[in-house]
C-alpha cells in the first residue's frame, strides 16, 4: 500500500486539538505564526506549530521556532512537516528556524529535513521566577505540565 502524505494549512485550534490528543509530553501551544497539518488521505496524522522563539535572546525578528511537531507516528510525517514549516518560515522572511527536543530523543526527523543539531544543550527547569511566576506544574504541583529536563536545540539557517 502506497502512502501519499499531503500538507494543508490548519487552524491553531485544530492543531492544538491534535497536540492535546497525541503529544507525548507537551500541552497545546498558546499562540503561533502559522500551523500546518499533514494528512494521509483525509486522516490528520500530524501537525507543526511555528511561533516566535521561546528564548528571548533568539527573538530578533528573523528567527522562528517550531514549538510543536506532533504526529500519530505515521512514517515520514514529522520530517515532511518540519521541511514544510522551514520553507514557509523562510518564505515569510525568517533567516533561521529553531526547535528543541529532549536530550534522549534522536532528532532523526530534523536530520531528514536538513537541519543540524546545535552544539549547546539547553538547561531545563521551571519557567517560573519570583519576578514572573508561571504555573508550569500540573495538578497539585506534583507533575510538570511539560518536561523540565535538558533539551537539545536543532536549527536550520537560510
C-alpha positions in Angstrom: 0.0 0.0 0.0 1.4 3.4 -1.0 1.1 6.2 1.4 0.7 9.7 -0.1 1.1 12.4 2.6 -0.4 15.8 1.8 0.1 19.1 3.6 -2.7 21.6 4.3 -3.0 24.8 6.3 -5.0 24.3 9.5 -6.1 26.5 12.4 -4.3 26.7 15.7 -7.4 25.3 17.3 -7.3 22.2 15.1 -3.5 21.8 15.6 -3.9 22.1 19.4 -6.7 19.5 19.5 -4.3 17.1 17.8 -1.5 18.0 20.2 -3.8 17.5 23.2 -4.6 14.0 21.9 -1.2 12.8 20.6 1.8 14.8 22.0 3.8 12.7 24.4 4.8 15.5 26.8 3.7 19.0 25.8 0.3 20.7 26.2 -1.2 22.7 23.4 0.6 25.9 22.3 -0.6 29.3 23.4 -0.1 31.1 20.1 1.6 30.8 16.7 2.7 32.5 13.5 1.3 29.6 11.4 0.3 25.9 11.6 0.4 23.1 9.0 -1.4 19.7 9.0 -0.2 16.5 7.4 -2.9 14.2 6.0 -2.8 10.6 5.0 -5.8 10.6 2.6 -8.4 12.5 4.8 -6.9 11.5 8.1 -4.9 14.1 10.0 -1.7 12.3 11.0 0.5 15.2 12.2 0.8 18.9 12.9 3.5 21.5 13.2 3.1 24.8 15.0 5.5 27.7 14.3 5.9 30.7 16.5 8.3 33.4 17.9 11.2 31.9 19.7 10.6 31.0 23.4 14.1 32.2 24.3 14.1 36.0 24.5 17.7 36.2 23.2 16.7 34.5 19.9 13.6 36.7 19.4 15.3 39.0 16.9 12.6 39.3 14.3 14.3 36.9 11.8 14.2 33.7 13.9 11.1 31.4 14.2 10.7 28.3 16.4 8.8 25.1 15.7 7.2 24.9 19.1 5.2 21.7 18.4 5.9 18.9 16.0 3.4 16.1 16.7 2.4 13.0 14.8 0.5 9.9 15.4 3.7 8.0 14.4 2.8 7.9 10.7 6.1 7.3 8.9 7.7 10.4 7.4 5.0 12.8 8.6 7.3 14.6 11.1 10.1 15.2 8.6 7.6 16.3 6.0 6.1 18.8 8.4 9.5 20.1 9.6 10.7 20.6 6.0 7.4 22.4 5.0 7.4 24.6 8.1 11.0 25.6 7.4 10.2 26.5 3.8 7.2 28.6 5.0 9.3 30.4 7.6 11.9 31.3 5.1 9.3 32.4 2.7 7.9 34.7 5.4 11.4 36.3 5.8 12.9 34.2 8.6 16.6 33.6 8.3 16.8 30.9 11.0 14.4 28.3 12.3 15.0 26.5 15.6 13.3 23.7 17.6 14.1 21.8 20.8 13.9 18.1 21.6 14.5 16.2 24.8 18.0 15.0 25.4 17.1 11.4 25.0 15.3 11.9 21.6 17.2 11.2 18.4 16.3 14.1 16.2 16.1 11.8 13.1 13.2 13.8 11.6 15.1 17.0 11.9 18.2 15.5 10.3 16.0 14.1 7.5 14.6 17.6 6.9 18.2 19.0 6.5 18.5 20.5 10.0 21.7 20.5 12.2 22.0 19.8 15.9 23.3 22.8 17.7 26.4 22.5 19.7 25.0 23.6 23.0 22.4 21.9 25.1 19.8 24.0 26.9 19.2 23.6 30.6 15.8 22.5 31.8 13.9 23.6 34.8 10.8 25.7 35.6 10.0 28.8 33.7 8.7 30.3 36.9 10.7 33.0 38.6 10.0 35.3 41.6 9.6 38.3 39.3 7.4 36.4 36.8 5.6 33.4 38.3 4.4 30.7 35.9 2.0 27.9 36.5 4.2 25.2 34.9 3.3 22.4 37.3 0.4 20.1 36.8 -2.3 19.1 39.3 -1.3 19.8 42.9 2.2 20.8 41.7 3.4 17.2 41.6 3.9 16.5 37.9 5.2 19.2 35.4 2.9 20.2 32.6 6.0 19.8 30.3 9.4 18.2 30.7 11.8 20.3 32.6 15.0 18.3 31.8 17.8 19.1 29.4 16.8 19.9 25.8 18.8 19.9 22.6 18.4 22.7 20.0 18.2 21.8 16.4 18.3 24.6 13.7 18.4 25.5 10.1 19.5 28.7 8.6 18.7 30.2 5.2 
